[in-house]
């Protein structure tokens, strides 16, 4: 009897310690994400306002003029920061199955800075929490299973910094003011339906080719170089398709997306979903009190 009670107490004690460690790790991860959101919001609040320069827009490639006319319907209202909640299906690197996933992004609208965080199941009831953060030209990327076991821990390198800069460009249809002349993005003409967008920040550049339909909607963007499909992370991806444009204030914003890896002329989707919520703010940080597990 005494042996059984001792064994029970040992198991209960170990379980308590494990639960306490898991809770501490979870708090540490969420505090890190919250800190990154604050950094991005502060960078966004301090950035120079975007302005619609009609003369400058007239010098842009024709399809870009068409896009800006379609996507910006009135005054920009001086918004600085975007918060997006997303829901969809995610495929982990080098895997084939997709799993239901919720995600959140906080993005500086006028300067390259952003943080992405997501929760996705592995095998029930096991889940993973991941985030990637980019600001001041540097990135950080991490993923943990049950907030305890680190499976991805990437620190900044010149190539990963460039990929993260491209990620800000890839998401720019959510904050089209970033694509106006005078900001961090410049355009090069290609043809009547596409143009090259080049983002510059901190002495680094990244580019994608944007494609537009006759109405002016940006339908997809793609990188001009192949991705490395063997990495333990997807990074920015090399291709994004957008659809389901809806008016949000004075902006036309796509609410459906498919982000893919691309190599050898093929695309491999890994994150497909819809916008659950999109909020634009000028300076207030209250928007980052997130009630859902994004």
Residue pairs with C-beta under 8 A, 6 or more apart in sequence:
21 148
22 146
22 147
22 148
25 144
25 147
25 148
26 129
26 147
28 147
29 129
29 131
29 144
29 147
32 131
33 115
33 117
33 131
34 288
36 106
36 115
36 131
36 133
36 135
37 106
37 115
37 288
38 285
38 288
39 113
39 115
39 133
39 135
40 81
40 106
40 107
40 108
40 113
40 114
40 115
40 133
40 135
41 81
41 106
41 108
41 281
41 285
41 288
43 108
43 111
43 113
43 135
43 136
44 80
44 81
44 107
44 108
44 109
44 110
44 111
44 113
45 80
45 81
45 282
45 283
47 80
47 108
47 109
47 110
47 111
48 110
48 111
49 76
49 78
49 80
49 110
50 76
50 109
50 110
50 177
50 178
50 180
50 182
50 183
51 76
51 180
51 182
52 72
52 76
52 180
53 180
53 181
53 182
56 180
56 181
56 182
57 65
57 68
57 180
57 181
58 65
59 181
60 68
60 181
60 187
60 195
61 187
61 188
61 189
61 190
61 195
62 189
62 192
63 191
63 192
63 193
63 194
63 195
63 210
63 212
63 216
64 179
64 187
64 195
64 210
64 212
66 212
66 215
66 216
67 176
67 179
67 210
67 212
67 216
67 217
67 218
68 176
68 179
68 180
68 216
69 216
70 215
70 216
70 217
70 252
71 173
71 176
71 216
71 217
71 218
71 251
71 252
71 253
72 176
72 177
72 180
72 250
72 251
72 252
73 247
73 250
73 251
73 252
74 250
75 250
76 177
76 250
77 249
77 250
77 280
77 282
78 282
79 109
79 175
79 177
79 280
79 281
79 282
80 108
80 109
80 110
80 281
80 282
80 283
81 106
81 107
81 108
81 109
81 280
81 281
81 282
81 283
81 287
82 105
82 106
82 107
82 109
82 174
82 175
82 278
82 279
82 280
82 281
83 104
83 105
83 106
83 107
83 277
83 278
83 279
83 281
83 287
83 288
84 104
84 105
84 106
84 107
84 174
84 275
84 277
84 278
84 279
85 102
85 103
85 104
85 275
85 276
85 277
85 278
85 290
85 292
85 294
86 102
86 103
86 104
86 105
86 257
86 273
86 274
86 275
86 276
86 294
87 100
87 101
87 102
87 103
87 273
87 274
87 276
88 100
88 101
88 103
88 257
88 271
88 272
88 273
88 274
89 98
89 99
89 100
89 101
89 271
89 272
89 273
90 98
90 99
90 100
90 101
90 103
90 118
90 120
90 270
90 271
91 97
91 98
91 99
91 269
91 270
91 271
92 99
92 120
92 270
93 231
93 232
93 233
93 234
93 270
94 229
94 230
94 232
98 272
99 120
99 121
99 122
100 120
100 121
101 118
101 119
101 120
101 271
101 273
102 118
102 119
102 276
102 292
102 293
102 294
103 116
103 117
103 118
103 119
103 271
103 273
103 294
104 116
104 117
104 118
104 290
104 292
104 294
105 114
105 115
105 116
105 117
105 171
106 114
106 115
106 288
107 113
107 114
107 168
107 171
107 174
107 175
108 114
108 135
109 175
109 177
109 178
109 280
110 177
110 178
110 183
110 184
111 184
111 201
112 134
112 137
112 165
112 168
112 169
112 184
112 199
112 201
113 134
113 135
113 136
113 168
114 133
114 134
114 135
114 167
114 168
114 171
115 131
115 132
115 133
115 134
115 135
116 131
116 132
116 133
116 167
117 129
117 130
117 131
117 294
118 129
118 130
118 131
118 294
119 127
119 128
119 129
119 130
119 293
119 294
120 127
120 128
120 130
121 127
121 128
122 128
122 145
126 145
126 146
127 145
127 146
128 143
128 144
128 145
128 146
128 151
129 143
129 144
129 147
130 141
130 142
130 143
130 144
130 152
131 141
131 142
131 143
132 139
132 140
132 141
132 142
132 164
132 167
132 233
133 139
133 140
133 141
134 140
134 161
134 164
134 165
134 167
134 168
136 202
137 161
137 165
137 201
137 202
137 203
137 204
138 156
138 161
139 154
139 156
139 160
139 161
139 163
139 164
140 154
140 155
140 156
141 152
141 153
141 154
141 160
141 233
142 150
142 152
142 153
142 154
143 150
143 151
143 152
143 233
144 150
144 151
145 151
151 232
152 232
152 233
154 160
154 233
158 204
160 235
161 204
162 204
162 205
162 206
163 206
163 235
163 236
164 235
164 236
165 199
165 201
165 204
165 205
165 206
166 199
166 206
166 207
166 208
166 223
166 236
167 235
167 236
167 237
168 178
168 199
169 185
169 197
169 199
169 206
169 207
169 208
169 221
170 208
170 221
170 236
170 237
170 240
170 259
171 240
172 178
172 179
172 185
172 197
173 218
173 221
173 242
173 253
173 254
174 253
174 254
174 278
175 280
176 251
176 252
176 253
177 183
178 184
178 185
179 185
179 187
179 197
181 187
184 199
184 200
184 201
185 197
185 198
185 199
185 200
186 197
186 198
186 200
187 195
187 196
187 197
187 198
188 195
188 196
188 198
189 195
189 196
190 196
190 209
193 211
193 212
193 213
194 209
194 210
194 211
194 212
195 209
195 210
195 212
196 207
196 208
196 209
196 210
196 224
197 207
197 208
197 209
197 210
197 221
198 205
198 206
198 207
199 205
199 206
199 207
207 223
207 224
208 221
208 222
208 223
208 224
209 221
209 222
209 223
209 224
210 218
210 220
210 221
211 218
211 219
211 220
211 221
211 222
212 218
212 219
213 219
217 242
217 245
217 252
217 254
218 242
218 254
219 241
219 242
219 243
220 239
220 240
220 241
220 242
221 239
221 240
222 238
222 239
222 240
222 262
223 238
223 239
223 262
225 238
226 238
226 262
226 263
226 264
227 235
227 237
227 238
227 261
227 262
227 263
228 263
229 261
229 263
229 268
234 259
234 261
234 270
234 271
237 259
237 260
237 261
237 262
237 270
237 271
238 260
238 261
238 262
238 263
238 267
239 259
239 260
239 261
239 262
239 267
240 257
240 258
240 259
240 260
241 257
241 258
241 260
242 254
242 256
242 257
243 254
243 256
243 257
244 254
244 255
244 256
244 274
245 252
245 253
245 254
245 255
246 252
246 253
246 255
247 253
248 278
248 280
249 280
251 280
253 275
253 278
254 275
255 274
255 275
255 278
256 273
256 274
256 275
257 271
257 272
257 273
257 274
257 275
258 269
258 271
258 272
259 269
259 270
259 271
259 272
260 267
260 268
260 269
260 270
261 267
261 268
261 270
262 268
279 287
281 287
